[in-house]
Amino acid sequence: MKIGITCYPTYGGSGAVATELGIQLAARGHEIHFISYAQPFRLGHFRERVFFHEVEMEDYPLFEHPPYSLALSVAIHDTASREGLDLVHVHYAIPHATSAWIAREMMATEKDLPIITTLHGTDITLVGLHPSFHRITQFSILRSQGITAVSDYLKEETVRDFAVPGDRIDVIPNFIDTDAWRPDLEPCHRGTLAPGGEKIVMHISNFRPVKRVEDVVAAFARIREKVPARLVMVGDGPDRPRAMEKGEELGVRRDILFLGKHASVNELLACADLFLLPSGGESFGLAALEAMACGAPVVATRAGGLPEVVESGRTGFLLPVGDVEGMGDAGIEILSDPALHGRLAEAGRARAVEYFSADRVVPMYEALYERVIKGCEDE
């Protein structure tokens, strides 16, 4: 198949999964065309059967905010027409599903262009709910020939808030390449991250308010009272200064490393002894899955789709949102008991391989593509 993929190219779960999907599909013999305003950040080098088409934007004095969604529509149309795409798979509803629908309408006299829309989270739970976007989000989702959500939780949210029939949504979970995300990955940077042999506690996110990074620091401070440890914070965002201030307030700032954004996160996670994710909400929790695949037990919140990824008591522990003391105590228990740590790490790795590997999930997308294409041909 010839497949167009549109996603946000910047750091974030939806872009990471969309890029990995394209890479995996190309490895399985499909021709992949990424269409976005920049090359996806995980598409680092040349790959056979993978192409990138940049959305061209011009600055005109008339436009205070250049209409990217319209430029994207043209780029999808032109790529689909020129390359003979069999379908377009857009990740994140706003504005990608809308732009894809416009492109499909533009192609109506040439061919039928099926659209698959994958819902990832804040496009449904935050952005799409805003009065300025709710109706167009609903419209665009319903005009897609295939709809997927990354968790049962997100499917339920979409059905409830956007009146999308449940039988139209396929739940296809996020996935990772478990050969790339593994515990024994080299080079390991443990000597640099924890030169004194301390335990490594890690957090990875976009540092937005929903990630509750101050809770990360508070939970770590509680752990640090009992266990020699260092906290490694990977990523960047608006709440980074708050996390730094919290570290100063609690007297643990010297034990925290703020590394900023990193492309090779798997190399860092391979060193982690514990992963903290105290989010107020997660549609899936890709970072938790990546940590589990790398053998790091996860302490997270019982929020959103996280219980579908982390099995509390088996691959880590889930606690209520805001329960900093509970998260800290769970971290102490894990890091102080090598046998428990080993059981959680082994079970987490096994769960990642069995349920969330590319080998298991990518064929689910292929089956959906074939079904949607056939459905359009039969109409």
C-alpha atoms as a printed R data frame, in Angstrom:
    type eleno elety resid chain resno       x      y      z
1   ATOM     1    CA   MET     A     1   0.000  0.000  0.000
2   ATOM     2    CA   LYS     A     2   0.949  3.645 -0.487
3   ATOM     3    CA   ILE     A     3   0.143  5.426  2.769
4   ATOM     4    CA   GLY     A     4   0.239  9.101  3.656
5   ATOM     5    CA   ILE     A     5   0.868  9.947  7.311
6   ATOM     6    CA   THR     A     6   0.292 13.365  8.854
7   ATOM     7    CA   CYS     A     7   1.378 14.100 12.416
8   ATOM     8    CA   TYR     A     8   2.917 16.762 14.579
9   ATOM     9    CA   PRO     A     9   6.672 16.389 14.024
10  ATOM    10    CA   THR     A    10   7.731 17.738 17.408
11  ATOM    11    CA   TYR     A    11   8.438 15.893 20.650
12  ATOM    12    CA   GLY     A    12   5.323 14.167 21.929
13  ATOM    13    CA   GLY     A    13   3.588 10.817 22.032
14  ATOM    14    CA   SER     A    14   1.415 11.213 18.937
15  ATOM    15    CA   GLY     A    15   4.331 12.206 16.712
16  ATOM    16    CA   ALA     A    16   6.574  9.478 18.119
17  ATOM    17    CA   VAL     A    17   3.994  6.743 17.534
18  ATOM    18    CA   ALA     A    18   3.059  8.029 14.069
19  ATOM    19    CA   THR     A    19   6.696  8.119 13.004
20  ATOM    20    CA   GLU     A    20   7.426  4.652 14.358
21  ATOM    21    CA   LEU     A    21   4.317  3.342 12.626
22  ATOM    22    CA   GLY     A    22   5.556  4.687  9.309
23  ATOM    23    CA   ILE     A    23   8.985  3.176  9.844
24  ATOM    24    CA   GLN     A    24   7.525 -0.210 10.727
25  ATOM    25    CA   LEU     A    25   5.106 -0.158  7.790
26  ATOM    26    CA   ALA     A    26   7.947  0.661  5.406
27  ATOM    27    CA   ALA     A    27   9.941 -2.265  6.808
28  ATOM    28    CA   ARG     A    28   6.937 -4.464  5.977
29  ATOM    29    CA   GLY     A    29   7.025 -3.364  2.333
30  ATOM    30    CA   HIS     A    30   4.614 -0.426  2.237
31  ATOM    31    CA   GLU     A    31   5.462  2.979  0.753
32  ATOM    32    CA   ILE     A    32   5.148  5.750  3.339
33  ATOM    33    CA   HIS     A    33   4.762  9.485  2.707
34  ATOM    34    CA   PHE     A    34   4.998 11.780  5.730
35  ATOM    35    CA   ILE     A    35   3.240 15.124  5.213
36  ATOM    36    CA   SER     A    36   3.919 17.828  7.815
37  ATOM    37    CA   TYR     A    37   5.493 21.242  8.357
38  ATOM    38    CA   ALA     A    38   8.797 19.676  9.454
39  ATOM    39    CA   GLN     A    39  10.493 16.308  9.361
40  ATOM    40    CA   PRO     A    40   9.322 14.150 12.311
41  ATOM    41    CA   PHE     A    41  11.943 14.212 15.049
42  ATOM    42    CA   ARG     A    42  12.358 10.423 15.131
43  ATOM    43    CA   LEU     A    43  12.879 10.188 11.380
44  ATOM    44    CA   GLY     A    44  16.565 10.798 11.722
45  ATOM    45    CA   HIS     A    45  18.134  9.187  8.656
46  ATOM    46    CA   PHE     A    46  17.377  7.734  5.236
47  ATOM    47    CA   ARG     A    47  15.023  4.777  5.182
48  ATOM    48    CA   GLU     A    48  13.937  2.774  2.182
49  ATOM    49    CA   ARG     A    49  10.343  3.442  1.050
50  ATOM    50    CA   VAL     A    50   9.977  6.445  3.396
51  ATOM    51    CA   PHE     A    51   9.443  9.929  1.956
52  ATOM    52    CA   PHE     A    52   8.853 13.338  3.507
53  ATOM    53    CA   HIS     A    53   6.754 16.121  1.993
54  ATOM    54    CA   GLU     A    54   7.037 19.509  3.687
55  ATOM    55    CA   VAL     A    55   3.973 21.721  3.900
56  ATOM    56    CA   GLU     A    56   4.939 25.011  2.281
57  ATOM    57    CA   MET     A    57   3.861 28.167  4.070
58  ATOM    58    CA   GLU     A    58   4.191 31.771  2.938
59  ATOM    59    CA   ASP     A    59   4.013 34.815  5.206
60  ATOM    60    CA   TYR     A    60   1.559 37.393  3.962
61  ATOM    61    CA   PRO     A    61   0.940 40.710  5.766
62  ATOM    62    CA   LEU     A    62  -2.795 39.994  5.544
63  ATOM    63    CA   PHE     A    63  -2.505 36.921  7.771
64  ATOM    64    CA   GLU     A    64  -1.647 37.489 11.410
65  ATOM    65    CA   HIS     A    65  -1.814 33.693 11.793
66  ATOM    66    CA   PRO     A    66  -0.940 31.859  8.539
67  ATOM    67    CA   PRO     A    67  -3.644 29.261  7.710
68  ATOM    68    CA   TYR     A    68  -1.589 26.089  8.171
69  ATOM    69    CA   SER     A    69  -4.629 23.821  8.034
70  ATOM    70    CA   LEU     A    70  -5.421 24.972  4.487
71  ATOM    71    CA   ALA     A    71  -1.813 24.646  3.353
72  ATOM    72    CA   LEU     A    72  -1.808 21.131  4.807
73  ATOM    73    CA   SER     A    73  -4.975 20.292  2.867
74  ATOM    74    CA   VAL     A    74  -3.258 21.283 -0.365
75  ATOM    75    CA   ALA     A    75  -0.140 19.298  0.531
76  ATOM    76    CA   ILE     A    76  -2.189 16.172  1.296
77  ATOM    77    CA   HIS     A    77  -4.148 16.575 -1.945
78  ATOM    78    CA   ASP     A    78  -1.042 17.136 -4.056
79  ATOM    79    CA   THR     A    79   0.864 14.230 -2.486
80  ATOM    80    CA   ALA     A    80  -2.087 11.860 -2.785
81  ATOM    81    CA   SER     A    81  -2.652 12.822 -6.425
82  ATOM    82    CA   ARG     A    82   1.004 12.781 -7.470
83  ATOM    83    CA   GLU     A    83   2.045  9.642 -5.561
84  ATOM    84    CA   GLY     A    84  -1.204  7.691 -5.960
85  ATOM    85    CA   LEU     A    85  -1.797  7.223 -2.226
86  ATOM    86    CA   ASP     A    86  -4.213  4.483 -1.213
87  ATOM    87    CA   LEU     A    87  -5.178  6.269  1.998
88  ATOM    88    CA   VAL     A    88  -4.160  9.018  4.416
89  ATOM    89    CA   HIS     A    89  -3.661  8.302  8.108
90  ATOM    90    CA   VAL     A    90  -3.772 11.404 10.291
91  ATOM    91    CA   HIS     A    91  -2.683 11.465 13.917
92  ATOM    92    CA   TYR     A    92  -4.359 13.964 16.240
93  ATOM    93    CA   ALA     A    93  -7.749 15.248 15.164
94  ATOM    94    CA   ILE     A    94  -7.066 18.990 15.131
95  ATOM    95    CA   PRO     A    95  -6.400 20.200 12.484
96  ATOM    96    CA   HIS     A    96  -5.233 17.079 10.677
97  ATOM    97    CA   ALA     A    97  -8.561 15.286 10.284
98  ATOM    98    CA   THR     A    98 -10.139 18.500  9.031
99  ATOM    99    CA   SER     A    99  -7.349 19.110  6.514
100 ATOM   100    CA   ALA     A   100  -7.543 15.513  5.300
101 ATOM   101    CA   TRP     A   101 -11.321 15.816  4.772
102 ATOM   102    CA   ILE     A   102 -10.815 18.978  2.690
103 ATOM   103    CA   ALA     A   103  -8.162 17.169  0.621
104 ATOM   104    CA   ARG     A   104 -10.553 14.262  0.102
105 ATOM   105    CA   GLU     A   105 -13.256 16.627 -1.108
106 ATOM   106    CA   MET     A   106 -10.762 18.250 -3.486
107 ATOM   107    CA   MET     A   107  -9.985 14.808 -4.944
108 ATOM   108    CA   ALA     A   108 -13.604 13.733 -5.335
109 ATOM   109    CA   THR     A   109 -13.490 13.822 -9.134
110 ATOM   110    CA   GLU     A   110 -10.162 11.966 -9.299
111 ATOM   111    CA   LYS     A   111 -10.478  9.109 -6.807
112 ATOM   112    CA   ASP     A   112 -11.811  8.180 -3.408
113 ATOM   113    CA   LEU     A   113  -9.195  8.930 -0.746
114 ATOM   114    CA   PRO     A   114  -9.954  7.069  2.514
115 ATOM   115    CA   ILE     A   115  -9.001  8.801  5.753
116 ATOM   116    CA   ILE     A   116  -7.965  7.108  8.992
117 ATOM   117    CA   THR     A   117  -7.945  9.347 12.083
118 ATOM   118    CA   THR     A   118  -6.114  8.250 15.213
119 ATOM   119    CA   LEU     A   119  -7.111 10.044 18.400
120 ATOM   120    CA   HIS     A   120  -4.247 10.426 20.838
121 ATOM   121    CA   GLY     A   121  -5.509 12.359 23.837
122 ATOM   122    CA   THR     A   122  -5.609 16.113 24.249
123 ATOM   123    CA   ASP     A   123  -7.187 16.458 20.811
124 ATOM   124    CA   ILE     A   124 -10.223 14.897 22.520
125 ATOM   125    CA   THR     A   125  -9.862 15.668 26.216
126 ATOM   126    CA   LEU     A   126  -8.640 19.281 25.956
127 ATOM   127    CA   VAL     A   127  -8.316 21.033 22.583
128 ATOM   128    CA   GLY     A   128 -11.306 19.424 20.932
129 ATOM   129    CA   LEU     A   129 -13.585 20.200 23.877
130 ATOM   130    CA   HIS     A   130 -13.016 23.948 23.582
131 ATOM   131    CA   PRO     A   131 -16.134 25.667 22.212
132 ATOM   132    CA   SER     A   132 -14.068 27.065 19.332
133 ATOM   133    CA   PHE     A   133 -13.170 23.564 18.134
134 ATOM   134    CA   HIS     A   134 -15.754 21.101 19.443
135 ATOM   135    CA   ARG     A   135 -18.087 21.106 16.460
136 ATOM   136    CA   ILE     A   136 -15.370 20.965 13.815
137 ATOM   137    CA   THR     A   137 -13.588 18.204 15.766
138 ATOM   138    CA   GLN     A   138 -16.760 16.143 15.885
139 ATOM   139    CA   PHE     A   139 -17.488 16.798 12.213
140 ATOM   140    CA   SER     A   140 -13.985 15.829 11.089
141 ATOM   141    CA   ILE     A   141 -13.873 12.634 13.150
142 ATOM   142    CA   LEU     A   142 -17.234 11.496 11.800
143 ATOM   143    CA   ARG     A   143 -16.120 12.164  8.221
144 ATOM   144    CA   SER     A   144 -13.194  9.757  8.622
145 ATOM   145    CA   GLN     A   145 -13.592  6.310  7.070
146 ATOM   146    CA   GLY     A   146 -11.641  4.753  9.938
147 ATOM   147    CA   ILE     A   147 -11.277  5.967 13.533
148 ATOM   148    CA   THR     A   148  -8.882  4.612 16.133
149 ATOM   149    CA   ALA     A   149  -8.200  5.487 19.765
150 ATOM   150    CA   VAL     A   150  -5.072  4.523 21.683
151 ATOM   151    CA   SER     A   151  -6.969  3.220 24.730
152 ATOM   152    CA   ASP     A   152 -10.400  2.108 25.880
153 ATOM   153    CA   TYR     A   153 -10.431  5.165 28.124
154 ATOM   154    CA   LEU     A   154  -9.986  7.516 25.173
155 ATOM   155    CA   LYS     A   155 -12.628  5.678 23.170
156 ATOM   156    CA   GLU     A   156 -15.110  6.137 26.003
157 ATOM   157    CA   GLU     A   157 -14.258  9.844 26.262
158 ATOM   158    CA   THR     A   158 -14.801 10.274 22.516
159 ATOM   159    CA   VAL     A   159 -18.141  8.480 22.562
160 ATOM   160    CA   ARG     A   160 -19.336 10.535 25.523
161 ATOM   161    CA   ASP     A   161 -18.115 14.002 24.520
162 ATOM   162    CA   PHE     A   162 -18.412 13.882 20.735
163 ATOM   163    CA   ALA     A   163 -21.342 11.507 20.189
164 ATOM   164    CA   VAL     A   164 -19.237  9.234 17.979
165 ATOM   165    CA   PRO     A   165 -20.812  5.748 17.785
166 ATOM   166    CA   GLY     A   166 -18.682  3.311 19.740
167 ATOM   167    CA   ASP     A   167 -18.772  0.698 16.983
168 ATOM   168    CA   ARG     A   168 -16.972  3.130 14.674
169 ATOM   169    CA   ILE     A   169 -13.887  3.356 16.891
170 ATOM   170    CA   ASP     A   170 -11.176  0.682 16.882
171 ATOM   171    CA   VAL     A   171  -8.939  0.624 19.947
172 ATOM   172    CA   ILE     A   172  -5.363  0.109 18.754
173 ATOM   173    CA   PRO     A   173  -2.853  0.769 21.537
174 ATOM   174    CA   ASN     A   174   0.365  2.674 21.254
175 ATOM   175    CA   PHE     A   175   3.388  0.500 20.626
176 ATOM   176    CA   ILE     A   176   7.171  0.528 20.577
177 ATOM   177    CA   ASP     A   177  10.024 -1.310 18.929
178 ATOM   178    CA   THR     A   178  10.991 -3.543 21.848
179 ATOM   179    CA   ASP     A   179  14.380 -4.232 20.247
180 ATOM   180    CA   ALA     A   180  15.192 -0.518 20.484
181 ATOM   181    CA   TRP     A   181  13.673 -0.098 23.964
182 ATOM   182    CA   ARG     A   182  15.327 -2.685 26.194
183 ATOM   183    CA   PRO     A   183  17.187 -2.906 29.525
184 ATOM   184    CA   ASP     A   184  20.605 -3.905 28.204
185 ATOM   185    CA   LEU     A   185  20.972 -1.097 25.662
186 ATOM   186    CA   GLU     A   186  24.471  0.287 25.263
187 ATOM   187    CA   PRO     A   187  25.975  2.781 25.761
188 ATOM   188    CA   CYS     A   188  24.569  3.146 29.246
189 ATOM   189    CA   HIS     A   189  25.132  6.536 30.857
190 ATOM   190    CA   ARG     A   190  24.799  5.417 34.474
191 ATOM   191    CA   GLY     A   191  28.304  6.581 35.383
192 ATOM   192    CA   THR     A   192  27.494 10.090 34.191
193 ATOM   193    CA   LEU     A   193  23.955 10.322 35.575
194 ATOM   194    CA   ALA     A   194  24.799  8.827 38.983
195 ATOM   195    CA   PRO     A   195  28.563  9.031 39.495
196 ATOM   196    CA   GLY     A   196  28.250  8.041 43.158
197 ATOM   197    CA   GLY     A   197  26.395  4.835 42.374
198 ATOM   198    CA   GLU     A   198  23.020  6.271 43.434
199 ATOM   199    CA   LYS     A   199  19.735  4.828 42.236
200 ATOM   200    CA   ILE     A   200  18.376  6.626 39.164
201 ATOM   201    CA   VAL     A   201  14.796  7.887 39.303
202 ATOM   202    CA   MET     A   202  13.551  9.229 35.976
203 ATOM   203    CA   HIS     A   203  10.718 11.307 34.569
204 ATOM   204    CA   ILE     A   204  10.096 12.132 30.910
205 ATOM   205    CA   SER     A   205   7.428 14.541 29.683
206 ATOM   206    CA   ASN     A   206   6.603 17.863 28.046
207 ATOM   207    CA   PHE     A   207   6.472 19.542 31.477
208 ATOM   208    CA   ARG     A   208   2.918 20.794 30.975
209 ATOM   209    CA   PRO     A   209   0.636 21.279 34.005
210 ATOM   210    CA   VAL     A   210  -1.128 17.928 33.446
211 ATOM   211    CA   LYS     A   211   2.200 16.143 34.015
212 ATOM   212    CA   ARG     A   212   2.422 17.535 37.584
213 ATOM   213    CA   VAL     A   213   6.213 17.788 37.568
214 ATOM   214    CA   GLU     A   214   6.227 19.378 41.024
215 ATOM   215    CA   ASP     A   215   4.758 16.090 42.292
216 ATOM   216    CA   VAL     A   216   7.676 14.290 40.637
217 ATOM   217    CA   VAL     A   217  10.121 16.368 42.654
218 ATOM   218    CA   ALA     A   218   8.119 16.009 45.875
219 ATOM   219    CA   ALA     A   219   7.881 12.230 45.526
220 ATOM   220    CA   PHE     A   220  11.611 12.075 44.786
221 ATOM   221    CA   ALA     A   221  12.409 14.159 47.860
222 ATOM   222    CA   ARG     A   222  10.563 11.586 49.973
223 ATOM   223    CA   ILE     A   223  12.504  8.772 48.293
224 ATOM   224    CA   ARG     A   224  15.774 10.635 48.811
225 ATOM   225    CA   GLU     A   225  15.220 10.654 52.576
226 ATOM   226    CA   LYS     A   226  15.595  6.850 52.640
227 ATOM   227    CA   VAL     A   227  17.478  5.896 49.473
228 ATOM   228    CA   PRO     A   228  20.597  7.471 47.903
229 ATOM   229    CA   ALA     A   229  19.197  8.509 44.534
230 ATOM   230    CA   ARG     A   230  19.317 11.056 41.732
231 ATOM   231    CA   LEU     A   231  16.364 12.348 39.752
232 ATOM   232    CA   VAL     A   232  16.799 12.683 35.987
233 ATOM   233    CA   MET     A   233  14.223 14.957 34.347
234 ATOM   234    CA   VAL     A   234  14.057 14.566 30.557
235 ATOM   235    CA   GLY     A   235  12.100 16.987 28.394
236 ATOM   236    CA   ASP     A   236  11.112 20.611 28.631
237 ATOM   237    CA   GLY     A   237   8.056 22.796 28.895
238 ATOM   238    CA   PRO     A   238   6.308 25.588 30.793
239 ATOM   239    CA   ASP     A   239   6.504 23.978 34.253
240 ATOM   240    CA   ARG     A   240  10.226 23.333 34.253
241 ATOM   241    CA   PRO     A   241  10.923 26.461 36.384
242 ATOM   242    CA   ARG     A   242   8.326 25.274 38.912
243 ATOM   243    CA   ALA     A   243  10.052 21.912 39.188
244 ATOM   244    CA   MET     A   244  13.410 23.607 39.742
245 ATOM   245    CA   GLU     A   245  11.930 25.850 42.423
246 ATOM   246    CA   LYS     A   246  10.357 22.838 44.107
247 ATOM   247    CA   GLY     A   247  13.735 21.148 44.204
248 ATOM   248    CA   GLU     A   248  15.257 24.201 45.907
249 ATOM   249    CA   GLU     A   249  12.361 24.379 48.372
250 ATOM   250    CA   LEU     A   250  12.709 20.721 49.368
251 ATOM   251    CA   GLY     A   251  16.504 20.784 49.489
252 ATOM   252    CA   VAL     A   252  17.089 18.218 46.718
253 ATOM   253    CA   ARG     A   253  18.009 20.495 43.803
254 ATOM   254    CA   ARG     A   254  21.612 19.206 43.783
255 ATOM   255    CA   ASP     A   255  20.329 15.690 43.243
256 ATOM   256    CA   ILE     A   256  18.238 16.601 40.175
257 ATOM   257    CA   LEU     A   257  19.480 16.673 36.590
258 ATOM   258    CA   PHE     A   258  17.415 18.620 34.047
259 ATOM   259    CA   LEU     A   259  18.553 17.262 30.698
260 ATOM   260    CA   GLY     A   260  16.090 19.000 28.391
261 ATOM   261    CA   LYS     A   261  14.837 17.371 25.205
262 ATOM   262    CA   HIS     A   262  16.626 14.255 23.955
263 ATOM   263    CA   ALA     A   263  16.142 12.204 20.803
264 ATOM   264    CA   SER     A   264  17.784  9.053 22.230
265 ATOM   265    CA   VAL     A   265  15.562  8.637 25.275
266 ATOM   266    CA   ASN     A   266  15.899  4.860 25.127
267 ATOM   267    CA   GLU     A   267  19.576  5.149 26.044
268 ATOM   268    CA   LEU     A   268  18.634  7.089 29.169
269 ATOM   269    CA   LEU     A   269  15.766  4.807 30.201
270 ATOM   270    CA   ALA     A   270  18.062  1.798 30.005
271 ATOM   271    CA   CYS     A   271  19.802  3.279 33.069
272 ATOM   272    CA   ALA     A   272  16.662  4.007 35.087
273 ATOM   273    CA   ASP     A   273  15.904  2.124 38.301
274 ATOM   274    CA   LEU     A   274  12.473  3.715 38.713
275 ATOM   275    CA   PHE     A   275  10.122  5.793 36.561
276 ATOM   276    CA   LEU     A   276   7.742  8.383 38.031
277 ATOM   277    CA   LEU     A   277   4.628  9.537 36.151
278 ATOM   278    CA   PRO     A   278   2.232 11.388 38.494
279 ATOM   279    CA   SER     A   279   0.085 12.860 35.688
280 ATOM   280    CA   GLY     A   280  -3.339 14.294 36.271
281 ATOM   281    CA   GLY     A   281  -4.433 12.436 33.144
282 ATOM   282    CA   GLU     A   282  -2.950 10.284 30.396
283 ATOM   283    CA   SER     A   283  -4.818  8.959 27.364
284 ATOM   284    CA   PHE     A   284  -2.350  6.055 27.255
285 ATOM   285    CA   GLY     A   285   0.997  6.734 28.921
286 ATOM   286    CA   LEU     A   286   3.600  6.049 26.236
287 ATOM   287    CA   ALA     A   287   6.464  7.068 28.527
288 ATOM   288    CA   ALA     A   288   5.351  4.460 31.057
289 ATOM   289    CA   LEU     A   289   5.381  1.782 28.355
290 ATOM   290    CA   GLU     A   290   8.850  2.815 27.224
291 ATOM   291    CA   ALA     A   291  10.085  2.612 30.816
292 ATOM   292    CA   MET     A   292   8.577 -0.849 31.300
293 ATOM   293    CA   ALA     A   293  10.224 -2.082 28.094
294 ATOM   294    CA   CYS     A   294  13.544 -0.845 29.459
295 ATOM   295    CA   GLY     A   295  13.074 -2.706 32.744
296 ATOM   296    CA   ALA     A   296  12.215  0.282 34.922
297 ATOM   297    CA   PRO     A   297   9.314 -0.277 37.348
298 ATOM   298    CA   VAL     A   298   6.709  2.474 37.066
299 ATOM   299    CA   VAL     A   299   5.065  4.451 39.861
300 ATOM   300    CA   ALA     A   300   2.219  6.414 38.314
301 ATOM   301    CA   THR     A   301  -1.297  7.680 38.903
302 ATOM   302    CA   ARG     A   302  -4.470  5.709 38.423
303 ATOM   303    CA   ALA     A   303  -5.639  8.140 35.750
304 ATOM   304    CA   GLY     A   304  -6.964  7.888 32.211
305 ATOM   305    CA   GLY     A   305  -5.495  5.029 30.217
306 ATOM   306    CA   LEU     A   306  -2.572  4.293 32.546
307 ATOM   307    CA   PRO     A   307  -4.284  1.277 34.198
308 ATOM   308    CA   GLU     A   308  -4.439 -0.282 30.707
309 ATOM   309    CA   VAL     A   309  -0.634 -0.094 30.510
310 ATOM   310    CA   VAL     A   310   0.678 -0.474 34.068
311 ATOM   311    CA   GLU     A   311  -0.556 -3.405 36.144
312 ATOM   312    CA   SER     A   312  -0.463 -2.159 39.705
313 ATOM   313    CA   GLY     A   313   1.410 -4.593 41.944
314 ATOM   314    CA   ARG     A   314   2.831 -6.479 38.964
315 ATOM   315    CA   THR     A   315   4.740 -4.020 36.744
316 ATOM   316    CA   GLY     A   316   4.705 -1.071 39.139
317 ATOM   317    CA   PHE     A   317   2.267  0.764 41.395
318 ATOM   318    CA   LEU     A   318  -0.674  3.075 40.642
319 ATOM   319    CA   LEU     A   319  -1.849  5.645 43.177
320 ATOM   320    CA   PRO     A   320  -4.441  8.434 43.266
321 ATOM   321    CA   VAL     A   321  -3.589 11.727 41.582
322 ATOM   322    CA   GLY     A   322  -1.783 13.963 44.058
323 ATOM   323    CA   ASP     A   323  -0.770 11.175 46.452
324 ATOM   324    CA   VAL     A   324   2.848 12.291 46.647
325 ATOM   325    CA   GLU     A   325   3.517 10.477 49.899
326 ATOM   326    CA   GLY     A   326   2.151  7.230 48.479
327 ATOM   327    CA   MET     A   327   4.276  7.542 45.363
328 ATOM   328    CA   GLY     A   328   7.337  8.286 47.422
329 ATOM   329    CA   ASP     A   329   6.714  5.318 49.703
330 ATOM   330    CA   ALA     A   330   6.162  3.027 46.702
331 ATOM   331    CA   GLY     A   331   9.449  4.220 45.248
332 ATOM   332    CA   ILE     A   332  11.260  3.544 48.510
333 ATOM   333    CA   GLU     A   333   9.802  0.035 48.675
334 ATOM   334    CA   ILE     A   334  10.849 -0.781 45.110
335 ATOM   335    CA   LEU     A   335  14.361  0.648 45.374
336 ATOM   336    CA   SER     A   336  15.010 -0.935 48.792
337 ATOM   337    CA   ASP     A   337  13.975 -4.463 47.813
338 ATOM   338    CA   PRO     A   338  16.100 -5.962 45.006
339 ATOM   339    CA   ALA     A   339  13.835 -9.010 44.700
340 ATOM   340    CA   LEU     A   340  10.719 -6.852 44.296
341 ATOM   341    CA   HIS     A   341  12.505 -4.582 41.848
342 ATOM   342    CA   GLY     A   342  13.563 -7.579 39.797
343 ATOM   343    CA   ARG     A   343  10.038 -9.035 39.677
344 ATOM   344    CA   LEU     A   344   8.483 -5.735 38.635
345 ATOM   345    CA   ALA     A   345  11.151 -5.085 36.016
346 ATOM   346    CA   GLU     A   346  10.821 -8.545 34.490
347 ATOM   347    CA   ALA     A   347   7.027 -8.410 34.431
348 ATOM   348    CA   GLY     A   348   7.039 -4.925 32.913
349 ATOM   349    CA   ARG     A   349   9.381 -5.962 30.135
350 ATOM   350    CA   ALA     A   350   7.305 -9.082 29.439
351 ATOM   351    CA   ARG     A   351   4.071 -7.081 29.289
352 ATOM   352    CA   ALA     A   352   5.581 -4.566 26.874
353 ATOM   353    CA   VAL     A   353   6.765 -7.334 24.551
354 ATOM   354    CA   GLU     A   354   3.570 -9.371 24.709
355 ATOM   355    CA   TYR     A   355   0.955 -6.651 24.348
356 ATOM   356    CA   PHE     A   356   2.578 -3.474 23.014
357 ATOM   357    CA   SER     A   357   5.316 -4.535 20.597
358 ATOM   358    CA   ALA     A   358   5.377 -3.375 16.979
359 ATOM   359    CA   ASP     A   359   5.077 -6.993 15.845
360 ATOM   360    CA   ARG     A   360   1.707 -7.256 17.586
361 ATOM   361    CA   VAL     A   361   0.211 -3.807 16.965
362 ATOM   362    CA   VAL     A   362   1.304 -2.815 13.435
363 ATOM   363    CA   PRO     A   363  -0.659 -5.704 11.832
364 ATOM   364    CA   MET     A   364  -3.763 -4.282 13.535
365 ATOM   365    CA   TYR     A   365  -3.296 -1.080 11.537
366 ATOM   366    CA   GLU     A   366  -2.663 -3.034  8.337
367 ATOM   367    CA   ALA     A   367  -5.901 -4.949  8.825
368 ATOM   368    CA   LEU     A   368  -7.783 -1.692  9.391
369 ATOM   369    CA   TYR     A   369  -6.286 -0.148  6.248
370 ATOM   370    CA   GLU     A   370  -7.346 -3.128  4.152
371 ATOM   371    CA   ARG     A   371 -10.842 -3.095  5.608
372 ATOM   372    CA   VAL     A   372 -11.318  0.623  5.001
373 ATOM   373    CA   ILE     A   373  -9.982  0.490  1.449
374 ATOM   374    CA   LYS     A   374 -12.228 -2.439  0.646
375 ATOM   375    CA   GLY     A   375 -15.197 -0.656  2.193
376 ATOM   376    CA   CYS     A   376 -14.623  2.400  0.014
377 ATOM   377    CA   GLU     A   377 -14.255  0.218 -3.103
378 ATOM   378    CA   ASP     A   378 -17.538 -1.562 -2.333
379 ATOM   379    CA   GLU     A   379 -19.497  1.661 -1.944
